[in-house]
Amino acid sequence: MPADGTGHHADRVHSAISSNGAAKSALIASWQRSACFHKLDPDERTPPKRLTDSELRKVRQEIEPLIHVAQPSLDRLHTAVGGTGCCVLLADRSGVPVERRGAPGDDPTFLDWGLWPGAVWSEDSEGTNGIGTCLVEHRALTIHRDQHFYSRNARLSCTTAPLYDHEGHLVGALDVSSCRADFIECYVNLLAAAVIDAAARIEAECFRLDYSRARIQIVPVPDKMGKAFIAVDEDDLVVGASRVARQALGLSHACLQNPLPAAEILGMSKRLSEDLATAERRVLQRALTRAEGNVKAAAEALGVSRATLYRKLRRSGLRPAR
């Protein structure tokens, strides 16, 4: 058995992918892609592939605008997490880090692990990992230690968020990784919030630069969807919409080819918010009725805390029976 304690990892991966767990677990589905589709072996010990210097220069040139816009957010994020032994990586859409922030004292360790510009962290090369799996699944996620496909990566903890351009196309990923043995798992949620927030700032700045001659307006959408932006020209026509705005308002690329009046778009947003608020109010009212006004019982039925339910009731204008 390897001295690093990962000897049973491969057996666990193979057992999981041979079960029916892929239908219920996104992690096992990724392991299954790694083993069955990409033909990777979890016990493979070869380090990550690395691009040549000329290949890396070419990759950087292709996303130079994104690299330029991301600089302040990378610096800010590293200031927040660098002291905990983490490094910050900006990767392109093929899973190759092109920019990095890290403490000089940690550099040799991260270089040895392949958490460095030019390494290839796509899922088809490294199996389940933060950067590669985030780019495949188009969602923010954390791959913590033995959730990685390769046994040799089972000491890493990687939290990653996807990055989208002004038209909603996936262009890269923002990652915070640690390979410290004393990294605390409960810290992951804080890291995830920081990474998602930094990714949102980068996307917002990219959107503003791409529509520098337009007026940028925030579209009111449900909080859990994030910030949504539209770009409006001097004639009050919508000439662009961020990914979140497109999703929330059902705007396709073809739809935006024929600019719509901003008032019409914002009216759609208002109706969406009103419809969601109305739907939530009805759910709360039904839960209270079934619980005969008992807030504790209603909260348990809805799977939320009493404090959360009270907040929702106040926001919806409902008052539970005493």
N, C-alpha and C positions, 0 to 999 in steps of 0.2 A: 504494500500500500504506500502511496506517495507520502512523504513527510509532512506535506502541507495539509493533510487531513481531508483531501478531496477525493479519496479513493472510491468512496461509495457514490459519488455524484453521478457518474455515468450510468450506474445501475438504476439510480432513481429516475434519471431522465428517460432511459429506455422503458422502464416500467410505466411511467406516466404516459408516454406517447402510444404505448400499446393498449392502453385502456381507452375508455370512451370520454375521457376528461376534456378533450379538445373542444367538445361542444359546449362545455360550461366554463372553461378557463381560457382566457386570452393568453396566459403564459404557456400553458401546455400546447395550445394551438401554434404558438411561435416555435416551441421546441419541435413540434411535429413538422413544421415547414423546414426547420433547420436540418433535421435528420432525413426526412422523406423526400422533400423537394430539392433541397440544396445538397443532399448527400454528404453531410458533415458528420464527423465522429466526435462526440463530447470529450473523448479522451485525447484528442489531438493536442500535441504540445508545441507545435510550431508557432512562433510569435506572429502577430498580425502582419499582413503584407504592408509594404511601404512604397510609396511612389518615389521616383527619382526626383532630384531637385528641379529638373526641367519640366517634368510632369506636374509637380506641385505648383510651379510658377504659372503654368497654363491654367490649372484649375482656379488659382487665385484671380487671374485676369478675368475669367468668365464671370465671377461674382464680385468684382472689385467694388461696385456701388454698395452692395450689402455690407462688405467688410468695412468700408468707410463709415457708413451710418451706424454700425454696431459698436464702434470703438468706445464711446462714452458709457454705453450700457455694460460692455464687457468689463471696463475698469470699475464701474460702480458695483457690479455683481462680485467681482473678485475682492474688492474691499470688504464686502459683507461676509464672504465665505472663505477667503484665502487663509485666514488665521486658524481655521479648523482643519487644515491639511487637505483642502480641496483645490482642484484646478478647474478653470473655466475653458470650455472649448466651443468654437463656432465651426460647424461642419457644413459642407455643401449638400445638395440633395442626393448625392451618391454615397454619403457617409464618410467623406474624407475631411478631417479637421483642417481648417485653413488658417485659423487664428487661435491663439492660446494665451491664457493668463495663469500664472502660478508663482509660488514662492521659490526663489532660487535654491533654497535648501532642499526643496522637494523635487527639483527638476530631474536629478538622476533616476529617482524611483519611477516617476511618471514616464520618462523616456524608455526605461526598461520595460514597463508595462504596455507601451504603445500608445499612451495617452498623449499624443504629440502630433503636430501638423505633418500631414503626409501619410499617416497610418490609415489603413482602410478598415472602417468599422461598419460596413454594410452588413445586413443580416445574412446575405448569401455568402459572405466571406467569414464573418465572426460568429454566426449563429445569433441566438437571442442576446441582445445587448441594448443599452440605453439608446444610443444614436441610431443604430440600424433598425431596431424594432419600432422606435418612434416614427421613423421615416416610412416604414411599411404600413403602420397602422394609423398614421396621420393623427396622433393624439399625444398629449403629454403623459409621461409615465416614469416610473422608477423601476429599474432592474437592480435588485439588491442582492449582492453576494451570490449565493448558490441558485438564484433565479436565472443566472447566466447559463447559456447552453454549454459552453466549454468549461471543463473543470479548471483549467488554468486561469480563468477569469473570475472564479468563485470568491475571490477576495475583494473584488471591486463593488462599489455602490455607485450607480450612475442614474442621475435624474435629468430628464431631457424633455424639451418642448419643441414642437415644430415651428417653422417660420414660413410665412406666406407673403407673396408680393402683393402689389396694389390691385391685381386682378384675381387674387385668391389662389394662385398657383403655389404649390409647395416648392420652396427654394433652398431650404436648409434646416438646420436644427441647432438649438442652443443647449449645451450640456454642462452640468457640474458633476465631476467625478471624484471619488476618494478611494484610496487603496490602503487606508490606515486600518490596522487591526482593532483599534479602539473607537472606530466610528460608531456612533450610537444610532440605532435604527429609528428611534423616536424623533431624531433630528430631521429625518427625511421629509416630513410634512412641511416643515419650515423651509427647507431647501426647495421643495416643489413650488411653494407659493412665490419664492424669490425668483426662480427660473421662469415661471409663467409670466410674472409681472415684467421681467426684463424682456422676454420675447414680445410681449404686447407693446412695450415702448419702442422696440426696434421696428416692429411692423407699422406702428403709427407714424414714426419718423419717415420710413420709406414711403408711406402713402402720401404724406405731406410734400415730400420732395418730388414725387412723380406727378403730383398735381399742384405744383408750386404757383401756378397762375390762377388757380381756382380757389373758391372759398370752401373751407373744410367745416362740415357740420357734424355734430355728434347725433346719432339717431337713437332715440330711447328704445331699448330692447330689454328683455329680462336680464337681471344682473348676472346670472350664471352663464350667460352667453359671452360676456366680456364687452369691451368697447366696440361700437359700430360707427363707421364714418362714411359719409358721402361727400363727393366733390361737386361743387355747384359753380357754373360759369356765370358771366355777367348778365345773362338772360334768365337766370334762375332755373337753368336746366341741369339735371344731374348727369355729369359726364363720367363719373366713376363711383365705385362703391367697394368698401373693404370686404374681406371674406365673411366676417360676421354679419355685416349689413346684407350681403347677398343671401346668406342662409336665412336670416330672420325675416326678410321681406320677399323671399322667393324670386330674386332678381337673377336672371341668367345673363351670360355674356351677350347673347343675341339681343336681349331686352335693352341692354345699355348701349347697343349700337345706334339706337334711335332714342336720344336723350328724352327723359320724362321730366315734367315740371317738378321742382323740389316740393311744392305744396302737396302734390299727389303722393309722392313717396313718403313724406312725413305723415300724411293722413293715414297711409297704410300702416305705418309704425304705431300710430296712436290707436288704431283699431286693434292691432295685434296685442298691445299692452292691455287694452280694455277687455278683450276676449279672454286673455290669460287670467286677469284679475277676477273676472266674473266666474270662470271655471273653478278657480281656487276657492272663491267664496262659497260656491255650491258644495264643494267637497267638504269644507269645514262645517257648513250648516248640517249636512247629512250626518257627519261624524258626531256632532253634538246631539242631534236628535236621537240617534241610535243609542248614545250613551246617556240619554235622559238628562242632558245638561252637565254630566260629570266630566270636568275637564281632564282629570287624570286618566279616566277610562278612554276618553276620546283621543288623547295624546298617544296612549298605548296602541290604540287601533290604527292610528296613522303612522306609527313608528317614529314619533318625534318626542322631544322633551316637553314638559309642561310649559317651560319658559318660552320655547319656540312657538308652541301653539298659542300662548297668550299674545305674543308679538303678531302672529298672523291674524288673530282675531281682531286686535286693535286696528291693524292695517286695513282689514276688510270691513270694519265698522260693525262687527258682531259683538254681542255681549252675552256671555254664558249665563244661564239661570243660576241663581245663588242656591 
